[in-house]
């Protein structure tokens, strides 16, 4: 689950625009209000947020941020992999 989806029920007017905008089927209607079904399906595109005129939907990024050290190490590994692939295709 990389994103948490919340719908503020008091603001939701039940227009169902978010249901139509969401490509992964994150929402269902209950008692005339939109509710998120499964956070793990959300891709974080925020298309639902963009169509909600009531500003009732919020997407929170829950991914763990990598430290600068981790990011540097991953970049170095990517470079090594690219060099290895290049040698395989050249040789």
N, CA, C and O of each residue as an XYZ file, in Angstrom:
364
protein
N       0.843     -1.175      0.000
C       0.000      0.000      0.000
C       0.888      1.237      0.000
O       1.503      1.561      1.016
N       0.955      1.918     -1.115
C       1.807      3.089     -1.224
C       1.030      4.392     -1.033
O       1.618      5.441     -0.773
N      -0.285      4.316     -1.165
C      -1.102      5.525     -1.038
C      -2.320      5.241     -0.172
O      -2.916      4.167     -0.255
N      -2.684      6.207      0.655
C      -3.883      6.103      1.477
C      -4.917      7.063      0.917
O      -4.641      8.248      0.732
N      -6.103      6.549      0.649
C      -7.181      7.348      0.079
C      -8.229      7.599      1.157
O      -8.694      6.665      1.810
N      -8.591      8.848      1.337
C      -9.658      9.180      2.285
C     -10.692     10.057      1.603
O     -10.367     10.901      0.768
N     -11.943      9.838      1.975
C     -13.050     10.656      1.486
C     -13.737     11.257      2.702
O     -14.177     10.538      3.600
N     -13.822     12.561      2.722
C     -14.501     13.241      3.817
C     -15.997     13.214      3.524
O     -16.497     13.939      2.664
N     -16.692     12.362      4.261
C     -18.114     12.114      4.019
C     -18.995     13.347      4.063
O     -19.972     13.438      3.319
N     -18.664     14.291      4.919
C     -19.485     15.513      5.008
C     -19.390     16.346      3.736
O     -20.335     17.053      3.384
N     -18.269     16.268      3.053
C     -18.089     17.062      1.834
C     -18.601     16.349      0.587
O     -19.029     17.000     -0.366
N     -18.561     15.013      0.584
C     -18.950     14.240     -0.604
C     -20.430     14.455     -0.908
O     -21.285     14.276     -0.041
N     -20.724     14.845     -2.168
C     -22.114     15.072     -2.564
C     -22.697     13.884     -3.340
O     -23.838     13.950     -3.798
N     -21.933     12.807     -3.491
C     -22.434     11.607     -4.150
C     -22.527     11.702     -5.660
O     -23.317     10.984     -6.272
N     -21.748     12.562     -6.268
C     -21.824     12.774     -7.721
C     -21.279     11.594     -8.531
O     -21.604     11.461     -9.711
N     -20.467     10.749     -7.927
C     -19.860      9.566     -8.536
C     -18.801      9.872     -9.607
O     -18.418      8.985    -10.369
N     -18.337     11.107     -9.665
C     -17.286     11.472    -10.620
C     -15.994     10.701    -10.332
O     -15.283     10.311    -11.258
N     -15.694     10.483     -9.063
C     -14.472      9.760     -8.696
C     -14.535      8.309     -9.164
O     -13.518      7.740     -9.560
N     -15.719      7.712     -9.121
C     -15.882      6.333     -9.585
C     -15.551      6.224    -11.069
O     -14.925      5.260    -11.509
N     -15.976      7.218    -11.827
C     -15.720      7.224    -13.269
C     -14.266      7.559    -13.592
O     -13.709      7.045    -14.562
N     -13.655      8.413    -12.788
C     -12.281      8.859    -13.070
C     -11.233      7.817    -12.689
O     -10.170      7.751    -13.306
N     -11.525      7.008    -11.682
C     -10.538      6.057    -11.177
C     -10.421      4.847    -12.097
O     -11.402      4.143    -12.339
N      -9.226      4.614    -12.603
C      -8.997      3.514    -13.542
C      -8.800      2.169    -12.856
O      -8.806      1.133    -13.521
N      -8.626      2.165    -11.528
C      -8.413      0.903    -10.810
C      -9.590      0.529     -9.903
O      -9.498     -0.424     -9.130
N     -10.686      1.273     -9.996
C     -11.882      0.925     -9.234
C     -11.742      1.067     -7.734
O     -12.188      0.206     -6.976
N     -11.125      2.150     -7.309
C     -10.862      2.378     -5.885
C     -12.111      2.692     -5.068
O     -12.097      2.536     -3.847
N     -13.171      3.125     -5.705
C     -14.319      3.644     -4.969
C     -15.578      2.822     -5.188
O     -15.759      2.179     -6.222
N     -16.450      2.865     -4.170
C     -17.798      2.319     -4.284
C     -18.722      3.304     -3.579
O     -18.280      4.122     -2.772
N     -19.986      3.213     -3.889
C     -20.955      4.098     -3.251
C     -21.622      3.372     -2.086
O     -21.974      2.196     -2.189
N     -21.790      4.091     -0.980
C     -22.498      3.557      0.181
C     -23.277      4.698      0.815
O     -22.707      5.719      1.200
N     -24.569      4.516      0.915
C     -25.451      5.544      1.484
C     -25.282      6.887      0.780
O     -25.308      7.937      1.421
N     -25.107      6.849     -0.545
C     -25.009      8.070     -1.329
C     -23.674      8.786     -1.250
O     -23.557      9.927     -1.696
N     -22.668      8.136     -0.691
C     -21.334      8.731     -0.558
C     -20.292      7.793     -1.137
O     -20.462      6.574     -1.100
N     -19.215      8.352     -1.672
C     -18.104      7.548     -2.197
C     -17.235      7.075     -1.039
O     -16.953      7.825     -0.105
N     -16.818      5.812     -1.123
C     -15.912      5.244     -0.129
C     -14.776      4.533     -0.846
O     -15.012      3.851     -1.843
N     -13.538      4.678     -0.355
C     -12.437      3.915     -0.946
C     -12.594      2.441     -0.610
O     -12.974      2.094      0.508
N     -12.301      1.568     -1.577
C     -12.449      0.131     -1.382
C     -11.160     -0.463     -0.833
O     -11.143     -0.996      0.277
N     -10.086     -0.373     -1.600
C      -8.804     -0.968     -1.217
C      -7.678      0.022     -1.510
O      -7.413      0.342     -2.669
N      -7.022      0.500     -0.464
C      -5.906      1.428     -0.663
C      -4.805      0.810     -1.514
O      -4.139      1.519     -2.269
N      -4.604     -0.501     -1.405
C      -3.492     -1.128     -2.116
C      -3.646     -1.047     -3.628
O      -2.676     -1.253     -4.356
N      -4.836     -0.753     -4.107
C      -5.057     -0.621     -5.544
C      -4.660      0.767     -6.068
O      -4.369      0.916     -7.255
N      -4.648      1.758     -5.211
C      -4.395      3.142     -5.632
C      -2.986      3.304     -6.188
O      -2.012      2.843     -5.593
N      -2.894      3.972     -7.349
C      -1.608      4.227     -7.998
C      -1.098      5.642     -7.718
O       0.004      5.999     -8.135
N      -1.891      6.439     -7.018
C      -1.462      7.787     -6.668
C      -1.587      8.799     -7.792
O      -0.960      9.857     -7.733
N      -2.380      8.502     -8.816
C      -2.493      9.415     -9.970
C      -3.291     10.675     -9.649
O      -3.150     11.688    -10.335
N      -4.119     10.624     -8.624
C      -4.933     11.740     -8.150
C      -5.977     12.204     -9.157
O      -6.425     13.348     -9.087
N      -6.376     11.341    -10.093
C      -7.438     11.731    -11.026
C      -8.753     11.955    -10.285
O      -9.553     12.808    -10.671
N      -8.972     11.186     -9.223
C     -10.189     11.357     -8.420
C     -10.192     12.717     -7.717
O     -11.231     13.369     -7.623
N      -9.040     13.134     -7.232
C      -8.924     14.422     -6.561
C      -9.245     15.545     -7.551
O      -9.913     16.520     -7.205
N      -8.760     15.391     -8.785
C      -8.971     16.414     -9.811
C     -10.426     16.600    -10.217
O     -10.821     17.705    -10.589
N     -11.229     15.546    -10.153
C     -12.631     15.659    -10.577
C     -13.574     15.981     -9.430
O     -14.753     16.252     -9.662
N     -13.080     15.958     -8.198
C     -13.940     16.197     -7.040
C     -14.077     17.694     -6.781
O     -13.174     18.323     -6.228
N     -15.225     18.263     -7.189
C     -15.467     19.692     -7.002
C     -15.648     20.079     -5.538
O     -15.534     21.251     -5.179
N     -15.930     19.090     -4.700
C     -16.166     19.350     -3.274
C     -14.887     19.251     -2.436
O     -14.914     19.489     -1.229
N     -13.755     18.896     -3.088
C     -12.487     18.699     -2.365
C     -12.646     17.719     -1.199
O     -12.123     17.940     -0.107
N     -13.379     16.633     -1.458
C     -13.654     15.651     -0.414
C     -12.627     14.521     -0.378
O     -12.594     13.747      0.578
N     -11.787     14.419     -1.414
C     -10.866     13.285     -1.521
C      -9.433     13.741     -1.275
O      -8.992     14.770     -1.787
N      -8.723     12.955     -0.487
C      -7.305     13.218     -0.231
C      -6.515     11.936     -0.471
O      -6.941     10.849     -0.081
N      -5.358     12.077     -1.117
C      -4.440     10.960     -1.350
C      -3.171     11.270     -0.562
O      -2.587     12.343     -0.717
N      -2.747     10.336      0.278
C      -1.537     10.500      1.068
C      -0.510      9.470      0.630
O      -0.792      8.272      0.599
N       0.667      9.939      0.296
C       1.761      9.054     -0.098
C       2.344      8.432      1.163
O       2.880      9.137      2.019
N       2.238      7.115      1.277
C       2.722      6.433      2.475
C       4.007      5.646      2.223
O       4.441      4.862      3.067
N       4.608      5.863      1.052
C       5.860      5.164      0.768
C       6.957      5.663      1.698
O       6.954      6.821      2.117
N       7.874      4.797      2.008
C       9.001      5.153      2.860
C      10.021      5.908      2.012
O      10.409      5.456      0.935
N      10.443      7.054      2.513
C      11.453      7.839      1.798
C      12.829      7.220      2.032
O      13.176      6.842      3.151
N      13.593      7.126      0.965
C      14.952      6.588      1.077
C      15.916      7.697      1.474
O      15.776      8.846      1.056
N      16.880      7.335      2.276
C      17.906      8.301      2.668
C      18.773      8.622      1.447
O      18.744      7.905      0.447
N      19.531      9.691      1.543
C      20.448     10.070      0.462
C      21.462      8.963      0.199
O      21.837      8.718     -0.948
N      21.903      8.297      1.260
C      22.869      7.206      1.117
C      22.269      6.067      0.303
O      22.907      5.548     -0.614
N      21.049      5.683      0.638
C      20.379      4.605     -0.111
C      20.187      4.996     -1.573
O      20.418      4.187     -2.471
N      19.766      6.228     -1.807
C      19.570      6.690     -3.179
C      20.877      6.658     -3.956
O      20.891      6.269     -5.124
N      21.962      7.056     -3.333
C      23.277      7.019     -3.987
C      23.689      5.596     -4.321
O      24.186      5.329     -5.415
N      23.485      4.682     -3.379
C      23.829      3.280     -3.613
C      22.995      2.687     -4.748
O      23.523      1.957     -5.586
N      21.715      2.990     -4.782
C      20.862      2.488     -5.863
C      21.296      3.054     -7.216
O      21.295      2.341     -8.219
N      21.661      4.317     -7.241
C      22.149      4.925     -8.478
C      23.423      4.246     -8.958
O      23.587      3.982    -10.149
N      24.317      3.966     -8.026
C      25.570      3.287     -8.375
C      25.288      1.887     -8.919
O      25.912      1.464     -9.891
N      24.359      1.173     -8.303
C      23.984     -0.154     -8.802
C      23.376     -0.081    -10.197
O      23.659     -0.926    -11.047
N      22.541      0.927    -10.433
C      21.962      1.116    -11.770
C      23.056      1.348    -12.811
O      23.013      0.782    -13.904
N      24.030      2.181    -12.464
C      25.131      2.453    -13.385
C      25.933      1.190    -13.667
O      26.320      0.934    -14.808
N      26.182      0.401    -12.626
C      26.925     -0.852    -12.807
C      26.144     -1.813    -13.712
O      26.724     -2.481    -14.569
N      24.852     -1.873    -13.515
C      24.023     -2.760    -14.332
C      24.017     -2.307    -15.795
O      24.075     -3.131    -16.707
N      23.948     -1.002    -16.007
C      23.979     -0.453    -17.363
C      25.299     -0.780    -18.045
O      25.322     -1.167    -19.214
N      26.398     -0.624    -17.313
C      27.715     -0.949    -17.871
C      27.810     -2.431    -18.215
O      28.339     -2.796    -19.266
N      27.305     -3.275    -17.341
C      27.326     -4.727    -17.574
C      26.518     -5.087    -18.824
O      26.965     -5.876    -19.656
N      25.339     -4.506    -18.945
C      24.485     -4.765    -20.109
C      25.160     -4.279    -21.389
O      25.084     -4.935    -22.428
N      25.820     -3.127    -21.303
C      26.516     -2.572    -22.456
C      27.642     -3.509    -22.928
O      27.827     -3.722    -24.126
N      28.375     -4.053    -21.978
C      29.461     -4.984    -22.304
C      28.926     -6.253    -22.948
O      29.553     -6.794    -23.860
N      27.794     -6.730    -22.495
C      27.203     -7.948    -23.048
C      26.782     -7.752    -24.509
O      26.957     -8.639    -25.344
N      26.228     -6.582    -24.796
C      25.764     -6.335    -26.165
C      26.925     -5.966    -27.089
O      26.846     -6.204    -28.294
N      28.001     -5.388    -26.547
C      29.161     -5.019    -27.355
C      30.058     -6.230    -27.641
O      30.734     -6.270    -28.669
N      30.065     -7.192    -26.756
C      31.026     -8.293    -26.827
C      30.463     -9.451    -27.524
O      31.138    -10.469    -27.674
